[in-house]
């Protein structure tokens, strides 16, 4: 488990527009969480995070518990695995409230690493011509 450091400030996403912007970004699902990551494109060394849980998770008490657990996991892991200049949205999936803490941390860590790897990988080449597009 990495040590908590204050490498960069972490702020909260609060408006619907910020959440909707992240919804268009790449995401990855791992275990009990879905993590969306959207590079902002500004020069601020700031990581912003938002948390959401739908009514499918359960009543208000369970949704709040799910968001609290995800907030704590993000507080522990974003300094080590988050990228400055990126907005993250953590979405609770079924079982997030009953998942063992170590497994939830592993889910969040794996999702953050996968998103970072996807961002750093080179772009795939354009579509290849089909057999009907070739000239004789």
C-alpha positions, 0 to 999 in steps of 0.5 A: 500500500503506497503512503499518502502524500500531498503531491498535488491538491485534490478537489471535488467535482460538484456540478452536473456539467462536470460529471457529464463531461467525465461521462464522455471520457474513457472509463474502466470497470473493476469489481465494485467500481467504475472509474471515468477519467477525463484530462482537462487540458489546463495547466493546473496541477490539480486532480478533481474527483466526483462520486456517485451511486445510483438508486440501484445500489440501494436506499439513501443509507447504502448509497451514502455508505458506498460514496463514503467508502469510495471517497476514502479509497480515492483519498488514499490512492489518488495521490499515488496513482492519479494524474494531475490535470485529470478529473475522475468520477467514481461510480458505485456498482453492486456490492460496493458496500459489502466488498472487503476493504482490501478488495475495494482498494485493489479495485480502485487501484487497478482501475486507476492504473488501467486508465493511466496505461490507456492514456499513455499508450500510443494511438491505434492507427487508422482503419485499414482499407477493406478488400473492396477499397483496394485498387487493382 
